[in-house]
Amino acid sequence: MNNTRQHESARLFAQKWKDCGYEKGESQTFWIELLHNVLGVEQPTDFISFENQVKLSHTSFIDAYILS
């Protein structure tokens, strides 16, 4: 994907997601669309996992973890 196409994809993505509501219910769709539509990742589900448990001062979860 060239720079011009990526900028246009990012603009459309931001426009679509502007003022979207329910974070918990839309988080996975948001990340998959960002990786695929804006960053050009062909198989985004091969590079991201969701709701991974982490230990802080308590047990918590992160929305998304992008694998490298």
MIKEVO-806751 format. One record per atom (N, C-alpha, C): residue in one letter; x, y negated, z; atom name; residue number from 1. Coordinates in pm, 1 decimal. Example, Ala and Ser with C-alpha at 12.3 -4.5 7.8 and 13.67 -1.06 7.14 Angstrom:
2
<atom r="a" X="1319.0" Y="569.0" Z="780.0" a="N" k="1"/>
<atom r="a" X="1230.0" Y="450.0" Z="780.0" a="CA" k="1"/>
<atom r="a" X="1320.0" Y="330.0" Z="780.0" a="C" k="1"/>
<atom r="s" X="1285.0" Y="225.0" Z="708.0" a="N" k="2"/>
<atom r="s" X="1367.0" Y="106.0" Z="714.0" a="CA" k="2"/>
<atom r="s" X="1290.0" Y="-3.0" Z="787.0" a="C" k="2"/>
***
This chain:
68
<atom r="m" X="84.8" Y="116.7" Z="0.0" a="N" k="1"/>
<atom r="m" X="0.0" Y="0.0" Z="0.0" a="CA" k="1"/>
<atom r="m" X="90.2" Y="-124.2" Z="0.0" a="C" k="1"/>
<atom r="n" X="65.4" Y="-215.2" Z="-92.3" a="N" k="2"/>
<atom r="n" X="148.0" Y="-336.1" Z="-97.3" a="CA" k="2"/>
<atom r="n" X="98.0" Y="-439.4" Z="4.1" a="C" k="2"/>
<atom r="n" X="178.3" Y="-543.4" Z="23.6" a="N" k="3"/>
<atom r="n" X="146.7" Y="-646.8" Z="123.7" a="CA" k="3"/>
<atom r="n" X="12.9" Y="-714.6" Z="98.7" a="C" k="3"/>
<atom r="t" X="-15.6" Y="-746.4" Z="-25.1" a="N" k="4"/>
<atom r="t" X="-140.7" Y="-814.9" Z="-58.6" a="CA" k="4"/>
<atom r="t" X="-260.2" Y="-728.0" Z="-21.4" a="C" k="4"/>
<atom r="r" X="-254.5" Y="-601.4" Z="-58.9" a="N" k="5"/>
<atom r="r" X="-363.1" Y="-509.0" Z="-27.8" a="CA" k="5"/>
<atom r="r" X="-375.8" Y="-487.8" Z="123.4" a="C" k="5"/>
<atom r="q" X="-264.1" Y="-479.3" Z="192.6" a="N" k="6"/>
<atom r="q" X="-268.0" Y="-459.0" Z="337.3" a="CA" k="6"/>
<atom r="q" X="-327.8" Y="-581.0" Z="407.9" a="C" k="6"/>
<atom r="h" X="-291.7" Y="-700.7" Z="363.9" a="N" k="7"/>
<atom r="h" X="-348.9" Y="-822.2" Z="423.3" a="CA" k="7"/>
<atom r="h" X="-499.2" Y="-828.5" Z="400.6" a="C" k="7"/>
<atom r="e" X="-543.8" Y="-793.8" Z="282.2" a="N" k="8"/>
<atom r="e" X="-687.1" Y="-793.8" Z="252.4" a="CA" k="8"/>
<atom r="e" X="-758.0" Y="-686.8" Z="336.7" a="C" k="8"/>
<atom r="s" X="-697.0" Y="-570.5" Z="348.9" a="N" k="9"/>
<atom r="s" X="-755.4" Y="-463.7" Z="431.1" a="CA" k="9"/>
<atom r="s" X="-764.0" Y="-506.7" Z="577.0" a="C" k="9"/>
<atom r="a" X="-661.3" Y="-574.6" Z="626.1" a="N" k="10"/>
<atom r="a" X="-661.6" Y="-623.6" Z="764.4" a="CA" k="10"/>
<atom r="a" X="-770.2" Y="-728.8" Z="783.9" a="C" k="10"/>
<atom r="r" X="-787.9" Y="-815.0" Z="687.1" a="N" k="11"/>
<atom r="r" X="-892.1" Y="-918.3" Z="695.3" a="CA" k="11"/>
<atom r="r" X="-1030.3" Y="-853.6" Z="701.0" a="C" k="11"/>
<atom r="l" X="-1054.9" Y="-757.2" Z="614.9" a="N" k="12"/>
<atom r="l" X="-1184.1" Y="-688.9" Z="613.2" a="CA" k="12"/>
<atom r="l" X="-1207.5" Y="-610.1" Z="742.1" a="C" k="12"/>
<atom r="f" X="-1102.2" Y="-546.7" Z="792.0" a="N" k="13"/>
<atom r="f" X="-1109.9" Y="-471.9" Z="916.5" a="CA" k="13"/>
<atom r="f" X="-1147.1" Y="-564.1" Z="1033.0" a="C" k="13"/>
<atom r="a" X="-1077.6" Y="-677.0" Z="1042.7" a="N" k="14"/>
<atom r="a" X="-1105.2" Y="-772.9" Z="1150.0" a="CA" k="14"/>
<atom r="a" X="-1247.3" Y="-827.7" Z="1139.7" a="C" k="14"/>
<atom r="q" X="-1291.6" Y="-854.4" Z="1019.0" a="N" k="15"/>
<atom r="q" X="-1426.9" Y="-905.3" Z="997.4" a="CA" k="15"/>
<atom r="q" X="-1529.8" Y="-801.1" Z="1041.5" a="C" k="15"/>
<atom r="k" X="-1505.8" Y="-674.9" Z="1005.6" a="N" k="16"/>
<atom r="k" X="-1598.8" Y="-568.8" Z="1042.8" a="CA" k="16"/>
<atom r="k" X="-1607.5" Y="-553.0" Z="1194.6" a="C" k="16"/>
<atom r="w" X="-1492.6" Y="-556.3" Z="1262.9" a="N" k="17"/>
<atom r="w" X="-1488.7" Y="-526.9" Z="1405.7" a="CA" k="17"/>
<atom r="w" X="-1509.5" Y="-649.4" Z="1495.4" a="C" k="17"/>
<atom r="k" X="-1513.7" Y="-768.0" Z="1435.1" a="N" k="18"/>
<atom r="k" X="-1536.5" Y="-889.3" Z="1514.9" a="CA" k="18"/>
<atom r="k" X="-1670.9" Y="-878.8" Z="1587.0" a="C" k="18"/>
<atom r="d" X="-1668.2" Y="-904.5" Z="1715.5" a="N" k="19"/>
<atom r="d" X="-1789.0" Y="-903.6" Z="1798.2" a="CA" k="19"/>
<atom r="d" X="-1858.4" Y="-767.8" Z="1805.9" a="C" k="19"/>
<atom r="c" X="-1784.3" Y="-659.8" Z="1775.0" a="N" k="20"/>
<atom r="c" X="-1842.6" Y="-526.9" Z="1794.6" a="CA" k="20"/>
<atom r="c" X="-1853.3" Y="-500.7" Z="1942.5" a="C" k="20"/>
<atom r="g" X="-1954.4" Y="-428.2" Z="1978.4" a="N" k="21"/>
<atom r="g" X="-1986.8" Y="-410.5" Z="2117.6" a="CA" k="21"/>
<atom r="g" X="-1914.1" Y="-301.6" Z="2192.2" a="C" k="21"/>
<atom r="y" X="-1968.1" Y="-188.0" Z="2201.6" a="N" k="22"/>
<atom r="y" X="-1937.3" Y="-82.7" Z="2296.4" a="CA" k="22"/>
<atom r="y" X="-1799.0" Y="-22.2" Z="2277.7" a="C" k="22"/>
<atom r="e" X="-1700.7" Y="-67.3" Z="2358.7" a="N" k="23"/>
<atom r="e" X="-1561.5" Y="-23.0" Z="2344.1" a="CA" k="23"/>
<atom r="e" X="-1547.1" Y="128.1" Z="2359.7" a="C" k="23"/>
<atom r="k" X="-1602.9" Y="185.6" Z="2464.2" a="N" k="24"/>
<atom r="k" X="-1587.1" Y="329.4" Z="2489.4" a="CA" k="24"/>
<atom r="k" X="-1640.7" Y="412.8" Z="2373.4" a="C" k="24"/>
<atom r="g" X="-1753.0" Y="375.0" Z="2322.1" a="N" k="25"/>
<atom r="g" X="-1816.6" Y="452.2" Z="2216.3" a="CA" k="25"/>
<atom r="g" X="-1755.1" Y="432.8" Z="2078.7" a="C" k="25"/>
<atom r="e" X="-1682.5" Y="325.4" Z="2058.4" a="N" k="26"/>
<atom r="e" X="-1627.1" Y="294.3" Z="1926.5" a="CA" k="26"/>
<atom r="e" X="-1475.4" Y="304.6" Z="1920.0" a="C" k="26"/>
<atom r="s" X="-1410.4" Y="334.2" Z="2029.3" a="N" k="27"/>
<atom r="s" X="-1264.8" Y="331.6" Z="2036.1" a="CA" k="27"/>
<atom r="s" X="-1197.9" Y="422.7" Z="1933.1" a="C" k="27"/>
<atom r="q" X="-1243.1" Y="545.8" Z="1923.4" a="N" k="28"/>
<atom r="q" X="-1178.1" Y="639.7" Z="1832.0" a="CA" k="28"/>
<atom r="q" X="-1198.2" Y="600.2" Z="1686.8" a="C" k="28"/>
<atom r="t" X="-1318.3" Y="557.4" Z="1652.9" a="N" k="29"/>
<atom r="t" X="-1345.2" Y="510.5" Z="1516.2" a="CA" k="29"/>
<atom r="t" X="-1258.1" Y="390.2" Z="1483.2" a="C" k="29"/>
<atom r="f" X="-1247.6" Y="296.9" Z="1576.3" a="N" k="30"/>
<atom r="f" X="-1164.5" Y="177.9" Z="1557.4" a="CA" k="30"/>
<atom r="f" X="-1020.9" Y="217.3" Z="1522.7" a="C" k="30"/>
<atom r="w" X="-959.4" Y="302.7" Z="1605.3" a="N" k="31"/>
<atom r="w" X="-819.6" Y="340.2" Z="1584.6" a="CA" k="31"/>
<atom r="w" X="-799.5" Y="418.3" Z="1455.1" a="C" k="31"/>
<atom r="i" X="-888.8" Y="510.1" Z="1423.5" a="N" k="32"/>
<atom r="i" X="-875.3" Y="588.3" Z="1299.9" a="CA" k="32"/>
<atom r="i" X="-887.8" Y="497.3" Z="1178.5" a="C" k="32"/>
<atom r="e" X="-984.3" Y="405.5" Z="1180.4" a="N" k="33"/>
<atom r="e" X="-999.7" Y="312.0" Z="1068.4" a="CA" k="33"/>
<atom r="e" X="-879.5" Y="218.8" Z="1056.1" a="C" k="33"/>
<atom r="l" X="-825.7" Y="171.8" Z="1168.5" a="N" k="34"/>
<atom r="l" X="-707.1" Y="85.8" Z="1164.5" a="CA" k="34"/>
<atom r="l" X="-589.9" Y="159.9" Z="1100.5" a="C" k="34"/>
<atom r="l" X="-563.0" Y="279.8" Z="1147.7" a="N" k="35"/>
<atom r="l" X="-450.7" Y="356.5" Z="1092.8" a="CA" k="35"/>
<atom r="l" X="-470.1" Y="386.5" Z="945.0" a="C" k="35"/>
<atom r="h" X="-589.9" Y="424.9" Z="906.4" a="N" k="36"/>
<atom r="h" X="-613.3" Y="464.1" Z="767.0" a="CA" k="36"/>
<atom r="h" X="-630.5" Y="344.2" Z="674.7" a="C" k="36"/>
<atom r="n" X="-723.7" Y="255.3" Z="707.9" a="N" k="37"/>
<atom r="n" X="-760.3" Y="147.1" Z="616.2" a="CA" k="37"/>
<atom r="n" X="-659.6" Y="33.1" Z="611.3" a="C" k="37"/>
<atom r="v" X="-593.7" Y="4.1" Z="722.7" a="N" k="38"/>
<atom r="v" X="-502.0" Y="-110.4" Z="727.3" a="CA" k="38"/>
<atom r="v" X="-356.1" Y="-66.3" Z="713.8" a="C" k="38"/>
<atom r="l" X="-320.1" Y="40.8" Z="782.5" a="N" k="39"/>
<atom r="l" X="-180.2" Y="83.8" Z="781.7" a="CA" k="39"/>
<atom r="l" X="-150.9" Y="191.4" Z="677.8" a="C" k="39"/>
<atom r="g" X="-254.3" Y="244.4" Z="614.3" a="N" k="40"/>
<atom r="g" X="-235.5" Y="338.3" Z="504.8" a="CA" k="40"/>
<atom r="g" X="-194.5" Y="479.6" Z="545.7" a="C" k="40"/>
<atom r="v" X="-222.6" Y="517.3" Z="669.7" a="N" k="41"/>
<atom r="v" X="-190.8" Y="652.9" Z="716.0" a="CA" k="41"/>
<atom r="v" X="-293.4" Y="748.2" Z="655.2" a="C" k="41"/>
<atom r="e" X="-246.1" Y="845.2" Z="576.5" a="N" k="42"/>
<atom r="e" X="-335.8" Y="935.6" Z="504.1" a="CA" k="42"/>
<atom r="e" X="-417.0" Y="1025.4" Z="596.3" a="C" k="42"/>
<atom r="q" X="-354.5" Y="1083.5" Z="696.9" a="N" k="43"/>
<atom r="q" X="-421.2" Y="1173.5" Z="791.0" a="CA" k="43"/>
<atom r="q" X="-406.1" Y="1118.4" Z="933.1" a="C" k="43"/>
<atom r="p" X="-479.4" Y="1013.8" Z="967.7" a="N" k="44"/>
<atom r="p" X="-457.3" Y="949.6" Z="1097.1" a="CA" k="44"/>
<atom r="p" X="-475.2" Y="1042.5" Z="1216.4" a="C" k="44"/>
<atom r="t" X="-562.6" Y="1141.3" Z="1206.1" a="N" k="45"/>
<atom r="t" X="-584.1" Y="1230.0" Z="1320.6" a="CA" k="45"/>
<atom r="t" X="-465.2" Y="1320.4" Z="1348.2" a="C" k="45"/>
<atom r="d" X="-369.5" Y="1325.8" Z="1255.5" a="N" k="46"/>
<atom r="d" X="-245.2" Y="1400.0" Z="1280.1" a="CA" k="46"/>
<atom r="d" X="-147.4" Y="1319.5" Z="1365.6" a="C" k="46"/>
<atom r="f" X="-174.1" Y="1190.7" Z="1385.0" a="N" k="47"/>
<atom r="f" X="-79.0" Y="1101.1" Z="1451.2" a="CA" k="47"/>
<atom r="f" X="-133.5" Y="1030.7" Z="1574.7" a="C" k="47"/>
<atom r="i" X="-253.7" Y="1066.0" Z="1615.5" a="N" k="48"/>
<atom r="i" X="-312.4" Y="997.3" Z="1729.8" a="CA" k="48"/>
<atom r="i" X="-389.3" Y="1096.8" Z="1815.5" a="C" k="48"/>
<atom r="s" X="-382.1" Y="1077.3" Z="1944.6" a="N" k="49"/>
<atom r="s" X="-464.8" Y="1156.3" Z="2036.4" a="CA" k="49"/>
<atom r="s" X="-538.4" Y="1058.6" Z="2127.6" a="C" k="49"/>
<atom r="f" X="-648.7" Y="1104.0" Z="2181.2" a="N" k="50"/>
<atom r="f" X="-737.0" Y="1015.4" Z="2256.9" a="CA" k="50"/>
<atom r="f" X="-756.8" Y="1064.8" Z="2399.6" a="C" k="50"/>
<atom r="e" X="-778.1" Y="967.4" Z="2488.8" a="N" k="51"/>
<atom r="e" X="-811.7" Y="993.3" Z="2628.3" a="CA" k="51"/>
<atom r="e" X="-709.1" Y="1082.2" Z="2698.5" a="C" k="51"/>
<atom r="n" X="-580.8" Y="1053.1" Z="2677.7" a="N" k="52"/>
<atom r="n" X="-475.4" Y="1125.8" Z="2746.2" a="CA" k="52"/>
<atom r="n" X="-469.6" Y="1083.3" Z="2892.6" a="C" k="52"/>
<atom r="q" X="-456.0" Y="1182.0" Z="2979.2" a="N" k="53"/>
<atom r="q" X="-446.9" Y="1154.8" Z="3122.6" a="CA" k="53"/>
<atom r="q" X="-307.7" Y="1104.1" Z="3156.6" a="C" k="53"/>
<atom r="v" X="-302.8" Y="1000.2" Z="3238.2" a="N" k="54"/>
<atom r="v" X="-175.9" Y="944.0" Z="3285.6" a="CA" k="54"/>
<atom r="v" X="-184.1" Y="926.4" Z="3436.9" a="C" k="54"/>
<atom r="k" X="-68.7" Y="932.9" Z="3500.1" a="N" k="55"/>
<atom r="k" X="-61.4" Y="911.6" Z="3645.0" a="CA" k="55"/>
<atom r="k" X="-3.9" Y="773.7" Z="3671.5" a="C" k="55"/>
<atom r="l" X="-81.6" Y="693.1" Z="3738.9" a="N" k="56"/>
<atom r="l" X="-35.1" Y="563.5" Z="3787.1" a="CA" k="56"/>
<atom r="l" X="-34.5" Y="577.1" Z="3939.3" a="C" k="56"/>
<atom r="s" X="-88.8" Y="484.1" Z="4008.5" a="N" k="57"/>
<atom r="s" X="-109.0" Y="504.4" Z="4151.4" a="CA" k="57"/>
<atom r="s" X="-232.2" Y="593.1" Z="4172.4" a="C" k="57"/>
<atom r="h" X="-299.6" Y="620.7" Z="4062.1" a="N" k="58"/>
<atom r="h" X="-416.6" Y="707.9" Z="4058.4" a="CA" k="58"/>
<atom r="h" X="-419.7" Y="774.2" Z="3920.8" a="C" k="58"/>
<atom r="t" X="-507.1" Y="866.6" Z="3900.3" a="N" k="59"/>
<atom r="t" X="-521.8" Y="927.3" Z="3768.4" a="CA" k="59"/>
<atom r="t" X="-608.1" Y="837.4" Z="3681.7" a="C" k="59"/>
<atom r="s" X="-561.2" Y="813.8" Z="3560.4" a="N" k="60"/>
<atom r="s" X="-633.8" Y="728.4" Z="3467.6" a="CA" k="60"/>
<atom r="s" X="-621.5" Y="788.8" Z="3327.6" a="C" k="60"/>
<atom r="f" X="-678.4" Y="721.2" Z="3230.1" a="N" k="61"/>
<atom r="f" X="-673.5" Y="769.1" Z="3092.2" a="CA" k="61"/>
<atom r="f" X="-640.6" Y="651.7" Z="3000.8" a="C" k="61"/>
<atom r="i" X="-564.9" Y="680.4" Z="2894.7" a="N" k="62"/>
<atom r="i" X="-538.2" Y="579.0" Z="2793.6" a="CA" k="62"/>
<atom r="i" X="-628.4" Y="606.9" Z="2674.6" a="C" k="62"/>
<atom r="d" X="-677.5" Y="501.8" Z="2611.5" a="N" k="63"/>
<atom r="d" X="-770.8" Y="517.5" Z="2499.7" a="CA" k="63"/>
<atom r="d" X="-709.1" Y="596.9" Z="2385.8" a="C" k="63"/>
<atom r="a" X="-587.7" Y="558.2" Z="2347.0" a="N" k="64"/>
<atom r="a" X="-526.5" Y="622.1" Z="2229.9" a="CA" k="64"/>
<atom r="a" X="-374.9" Y="625.4" Z="2247.4" a="C" k="64"/>
<atom r="y" X="-316.2" Y="733.2" Z="2200.1" a="N" k="65"/>
<atom r="y" X="-171.1" Y="748.8" Z="2202.5" a="CA" k="65"/>
<atom r="y" X="-127.4" Y="784.3" Z="2061.7" a="C" k="65"/>
<atom r="i" X="-47.4" Y="696.2" Z="2000.9" a="N" k="66"/>
<atom r="i" X="-0.1" Y="718.5" Z="1864.5" a="CA" k="66"/>
<atom r="i" X="132.7" Y="792.7" Z="1872.3" a="C" k="66"/>
<atom r="l" X="135.5" Y="910.0" Z="1813.0" a="N" k="67"/>
<atom r="l" X="253.1" Y="995.0" Z="1814.4" a="CA" k="67"/>
<atom r="l" X="354.1" Y="943.3" Z="1711.9" a="C" k="67"/>
<atom r="s" X="480.4" Y="958.1" Z="1743.1" a="N" k="68"/>
<atom r="s" X="582.5" Y="914.5" Z="1646.7" a="CA" k="68"/>
<atom r="s" X="654.6" Y="1031.9" Z="1587.3" a="C" k="68"/>
***
